[in-house]
Amino acid sequence: MKIEEIKNKLQTTEYDFLRTNEHLRNNIILLTVGGSHAYGTDVETSDIDIRGIALENEKELIGLSNFEQFENHETDTTIYSFRKIINLLLNCNPNVIEILAVDDKHLFVLSEEGKLLRDNIDLFLSKKCIQSFGGYATAQLKRLENALARDSYPQSEKEKHIMGSIKAMMAHLREHYSDYTKSGNIEIYLDDSEKKDYDQEIFMDIELKHYPLRDFKDIYSEMNEVTKQYGKLNYRNRKKTDGALLKHGMHLLRLLDMGIEILEGKGVHTYRPNREFLLDIRNGKYSYKEIFEFANERDKRFKYASDNTELPSKAKYKEIEDLVININRRKINV
């Protein structure tokens, strides 16, 4: 669907909530399109994703009321409160930072406050994008490899993929929870299995003393999530078409490209300059082997950019706070 058609669609009764919901209406400071339309990789069958930002009203800013975001699942519309999107932007969340950097032609609503936020996007760019862009893309690429391996690899090889994902997250676990190596150790390894239909499976040896129970619960939860998501992915991909997997690969390469650009100081570009290449990925011009080769090449560039970036460790909190105060004062003084 062309952008003018989307604009016209927003005026229909299907989107009346934009004009009638108490949290939206005149509170919307930015309204745009998300997903493939925003990246320039849309095709005739692409869904319409509407994304936006709305200021809180006076009672939500200085009273007891609360508003975080509005969602309409029928139209795939998500509009974040100003406070929530600021918190997400502070962590370089890829799904929200791209909202501020859409192409001008994709802006349906842009108030003075929205323009002010959009003009200051650089305040939010920091080394946190190494994890938010790179970490997410790498994990998703691993899941894509696992999905494709399901029907061609023996069970023991698939189990190695799961263990590889868990081992890759060990550094993250030590960083975010009490270091288990100081209290003992958690060892993950493959061994022969006695289970039916299993040649090998993942085992673990745990020896911990005086270790925080809640940290151990969270570590177990994260490991469990990896194995659970892998199982779900296997089940879903029995019915997934190549088209769905190729689309997945396209967006993973896009994430790596965007992360590299941010780390190299080139800013955020939601509308992709290499959209023709990305569409070729989606349309099956390249094999999965070639897609993984593209990903590996980008991963090397991403790591080099991460090591040499001039971005600050954290977002410019003081300047962002001043910006938030300025925008919220405009709302209260209206």
C-alpha positions in Angstrom: 0.0 0.0 0.0 1.4 3.4 -1.0 2.0 6.0 1.7 -0.9 8.3 0.5 -3.2 5.3 0.7 -2.1 4.7 4.3 -2.7 8.4 5.1 -6.2 8.1 3.7 -6.9 4.9 5.7 -6.0 6.7 8.9 -9.0 9.0 8.3 -11.5 6.1 8.3 -13.6 4.9 11.2 -11.2 2.0 11.7 -8.7 4.5 13.2 -11.2 6.6 15.0 -9.5 5.8 18.3 -6.7 8.2 17.2 -9.3 11.0 17.5 -11.5 9.8 20.3 -9.2 8.1 22.9 -8.5 10.4 25.8 -4.8 9.5 25.8 -4.4 10.3 22.1 -6.2 13.0 20.2 -4.2 16.3 20.6 -1.7 14.5 22.8 -0.1 12.8 19.8 3.2 14.5 19.0 4.5 12.0 16.4 2.6 9.5 14.3 4.3 7.4 11.6 4.4 4.0 10.0 6.5 1.2 11.3 7.8 -2.1 10.0 8.5 -2.8 6.4 6.9 0.4 5.1 9.3 2.4 7.3 12.3 0.5 6.1 11.3 0.7 2.4 11.1 -3.1 2.2 7.3 -3.4 1.9 5.6 -5.6 -0.7 2.0 -5.7 -1.8 1.0 -8.0 1.1 2.9 -6.1 3.9 0.8 -5.3 7.0 0.4 -1.7 8.1 2.0 -1.0 11.4 1.3 2.4 13.0 3.6 3.8 15.6 3.5 7.0 17.6 4.3 9.0 20.7 1.8 10.8 22.9 2.4 13.3 25.7 0.8 12.5 29.1 -1.9 14.9 30.2 -1.7 17.1 33.3 -3.1 14.6 35.7 -0.7 11.9 34.5 2.3 14.3 34.7 1.7 15.7 38.2 -1.3 13.6 39.5 -1.8 10.0 40.4 -3.0 8.8 37.0 -0.7 6.7 34.8 -0.5 6.1 31.0 2.3 3.9 29.4 1.1 3.1 26.0 -2.0 2.5 23.8 -2.4 -0.6 21.6 -5.0 -1.5 19.1 -4.3 -5.1 17.9 -6.8 -5.0 15.1 -4.8 -2.3 13.3 -1.4 -3.2 14.7 -1.1 0.3 16.3 1.1 1.1 19.2 1.5 4.6 20.6 3.9 5.1 23.5 3.6 7.6 26.3 6.4 10.2 26.2 7.8 9.0 29.5 7.9 5.4 28.4 9.6 6.1 25.1 12.2 8.2 26.7 13.1 5.3 29.0 13.3 2.9 26.0 15.4 5.4 24.0 17.9 5.7 26.9 18.7 2.0 26.3 18.9 2.4 22.5 15.9 0.1 22.0 15.9 -0.6 18.2 12.1 -0.8 17.9 11.6 2.7 19.2 14.8 4.6 18.2 13.8 4.0 14.6 10.5 5.8 15.2 12.4 9.1 15.6 14.4 8.6 12.4 11.7 7.7 9.8 11.7 9.4 6.4 9.9 12.7 6.3 7.3 11.3 3.9 6.3 8.8 6.5 5.3 11.4 9.1 1.5 11.6 9.6 1.7 13.8 12.7 4.6 15.9 13.8 4.0 18.6 16.4 6.6 21.1 17.6 7.3 18.8 20.6 7.7 15.8 18.3 10.1 17.8 16.1 12.1 18.8 19.1 12.4 15.2 20.2 13.3 14.1 16.7 15.9 16.8 16.2 17.7 15.6 19.4 17.9 11.9 18.6 21.7 12.0 18.9 21.4 12.6 22.6 20.2 9.0 23.0 22.9 7.3 21.0 25.4 5.5 23.1 27.5 2.3 23.4 24.3 0.6 24.7 23.4 0.0 21.0 26.2 -2.6 20.9 24.0 -4.9 23.0 20.6 -3.6 21.8 21.3 -3.9 18.1 24.2 -6.4 17.9 23.1 -8.7 20.7 19.6 -9.0 19.4 20.6 -9.5 15.8 23.2 -12.2 16.8 20.8 -14.1 18.9 18.2 -14.0 16.2 20.7 -15.2 13.6 21.5 -18.1 15.8 17.8 -19.0 16.0 17.5 -18.8 12.3 20.4 -21.2 11.9 18.8 -23.5 14.4 15.5 -23.4 12.6 17.1 -24.2 9.3 19.1 -27.0 10.9 16.1 -28.7 12.3 15.3 -30.9 9.3 18.8 -31.5 8.0 20.9 -32.0 11.1 20.9 -35.1 13.4 19.5 -34.6 16.9 23.0 -34.5 18.5 23.9 -31.6 16.2 20.8 -29.7 17.0 21.6 -30.1 20.7 25.0 -28.6 20.1 23.2 -25.5 18.7 21.2 -25.1 21.9 24.3 -25.5 24.1 26.1 -23.0 21.9 23.4 -20.4 22.6 23.5 -21.1 26.3 27.3 -20.9 26.5 27.2 -17.6 24.6 25.0 -16.1 27.2 27.3 -17.2 30.1 29.2 -13.9 30.1 25.9 -12.0 30.2 24.8 -14.1 33.2 28.0 -13.3 35.1 27.7 -9.6 34.3 24.0 -9.3 35.4 23.9 -11.7 38.4 26.2 -12.6 41.3 29.3 -14.3 39.8 28.7 -18.0 40.3 32.4 -18.8 39.7 33.1 -17.1 43.1 30.7 -19.5 44.9 31.4 -22.6 42.9 30.6 -23.3 39.3 27.9 -24.1 36.8 29.2 -26.5 34.0 27.2 -27.2 30.8 28.2 -30.1 28.6 27.0 -32.7 26.1 26.8 -36.4 26.9 25.1 -39.6 25.8 21.4 -39.7 26.6 19.2 -42.5 27.7 16.1 -40.7 26.4 14.2 -42.1 23.5 14.9 -40.3 20.2 18.0 -38.6 21.8 21.6 -39.5 20.9 23.0 -36.8 23.1 21.6 -34.1 25.4 22.7 -31.2 27.5 23.7 -31.9 31.1 24.8 -29.6 33.8 26.9 -29.9 37.0 26.2 -27.3 39.7 28.2 -26.7 42.8 27.4 -23.5 44.6 27.8 -22.3 48.2 26.2 -19.2 49.7 24.8 -18.2 46.4 21.7 -15.8 46.2 18.6 -17.8 45.6 16.9 -15.1 43.5 20.0 -14.8 41.2 20.0 -18.6 40.7 16.3 -18.5 39.9 16.9 -15.8 37.2 19.8 -17.7 35.7 17.8 -20.9 35.4 14.9 -18.8 33.9 17.2 -17.4 31.2 18.6 -20.8 30.3 15.1 -22.2 30.3 13.9 -19.5 27.9 16.6 -20.4 25.4 15.6 -24.1 25.3 11.9 -23.2 25.3 12.2 -20.7 22.5 14.2 -23.2 20.5 11.5 -25.7 20.9 8.8 -23.2 19.9 10.9 -22.2 16.9 11.2 -25.9 15.8 7.5 -26.4 16.1 6.6 -23.2 14.3 9.0 -23.8 11.4 7.3 -27.0 10.5 4.7 -24.8 8.9 6.9 -21.8 8.1 7.5 -21.1 4.5 10.9 -20.1 3.0 9.3 -16.6 2.5 8.8 -16.2 6.3 12.4 -17.3 7.0 13.9 -15.1 4.3 12.0 -12.1 5.7 13.4 -13.0 9.1 16.9 -13.0 7.6 16.3 -9.7 5.8 15.5 -7.9 9.0 18.5 -9.4 10.9 20.9 -8.0 8.3 19.0 -4.7 8.5 19.6 -4.6 12.3 23.3 -5.2 11.9 23.6 -2.5 9.2 21.8 0.0 11.3 23.9 -0.8 14.4 27.1 -0.4 12.4 26.0 3.0 11.1 25.1 4.2 14.6 28.5 3.0 16.0 30.4 4.7 13.1 28.7 8.0 13.9 26.5 8.1 10.8 23.2 8.4 12.7 20.0 6.4 12.5 18.5 5.7 9.1 15.2 3.9 9.3 14.5 4.1 5.6 17.2 1.8 4.3 19.5 3.0 1.5 20.2 -0.7 0.6 16.5 -1.6 0.5 16.8 -3.2 -3.0 19.4 -5.6 -1.6 17.2 -6.4 1.4 14.3 -7.0 -0.9 16.5 -9.4 -2.9 17.1 -11.3 0.3 13.4 -11.4 1.0 12.6 -12.6 -2.5 15.0 -15.5 -2.4 17.7 -14.2 -4.7 20.3 -15.4 -2.2 20.7 -18.8 -0.6 20.7 -19.2 3.2 24.4 -20.0 3.0 25.0 -16.6 1.4 22.7 -14.9 4.0 24.9 -16.3 6.8 28.0 -15.2 4.9 26.6 -11.6 4.7 25.8 -11.8 8.4 29.3 -13.0 9.3 30.9 -10.2 7.3 28.6 -7.6 9.0 29.4 -9.1 12.4 33.1 -8.5 11.9 32.4 -4.9 10.9 30.0 -4.5 13.9 32.7 -5.7 16.3 35.3 -3.4 14.8 32.9 -0.5 15.0 32.1 -1.4 18.6 35.8 -1.4 19.5 36.4 2.0 17.8 33.2 3.9 18.3 33.4 7.4 19.7 29.9 7.1 21.2 29.6 7.7 24.9 29.1 4.8 27.3 25.6 6.1 28.2 23.1 8.6 26.7 23.5 12.2 27.6 21.2 12.1 30.6 21.4 15.7 31.7 20.6 17.1 28.3 17.8 14.6 27.9 16.3 15.5 31.2 16.4 19.2 30.2 14.7 18.2 26.9 12.0 16.2 28.7 11.3 19.1 31.2 11.1 21.6 28.3 8.6 19.4 26.4 6.4 18.6 29.4 6.3 22.3 30.4 4.9 23.1 27.0 2.1 20.6 27.7 1.2 21.9 31.2 1.3 25.6 30.1 -1.1 25.0 27.2 
